[in-house]
Amino acid sequence: MASRSRIWICIARLFTRYSNMEDDRLNKIIFKWALASKSKNWTKKCIDMFNKYDMEFLTDIDQPKSKQAVINETKSKLMEDFVNTWQEDINRVLAKRGQGQNKLRLYKHFKNGFGTENYVKLLQYKDRCVLAKLMCGVAPIQVETGRYEGLTYEERMCPYCKNVVEDESHLLLVCPLYNDIRKCLFEYLSVCNNGIFCFSKMELLKLILASIDIKVARQSAKTCIEILKCRNQYVCSQPS
């Protein structure tokens, strides 16, 4: 979003600068020629962008405009469009490609608004990385790696249990291979939350992957790293 926004803001700024020039300036003459040309040059793309975001009033090159007002309006419209697209993407049910579900199937339950999460600002790289991978559906477990093998969602079985899809919920909450690892985390979460036995699976996942308590986030990240390490060792130990 940032790079795309900067590009269009620079283009809008240049368009406004040329629009505000005196008609006898060579740059303005060339600018008007480009607008009148049938070729798909940058001025036409800029006008298309203005029209797309309901900023048609900016296409009137004979009307003086405030450069800062144009920049602010462009920023606002681009951000609005980006957030709308973001919301559509996280609420999709199926993947854009392949036979799986949307990678962001968990993310949409945790994310209430557009913005940087607390753990991104406060955790070390390896800790925030593992939480982000699991939250965004790109951790190296079968629900994700099965995509590369052309497996349907129902075929992406846990390598240990063999009879259930290995998704984030199964990995973090159910699979008996990691009982000893997750035991310490669950005890810690139970103390911090006065018991977690009445929590649903989604509430537990949210607590593990998206806690606003930095101490809980650190403990959860440590556990997730150990679980993925254990999984990798188990898979590598199995005969081909």
Secondary structure by P-SEA (a helix, b strand, c coil): caaaaaaaaaaaaaaaaaaacccccaaaaaaaaaaacccccaaaaaaaaaaaacccccccccccccaaaaaaaaaaaaaaaaaaaaaaaaaccccccccccccaaaaaacccccccccccccccaaaaaaaaaaaacccccccccccccccccccccccccccccccccccccccccccccaaaaaaaaaaaccccccccaaaaaaaacccccaaaaaaaaaaaaaaaaaaaaaaaaccc
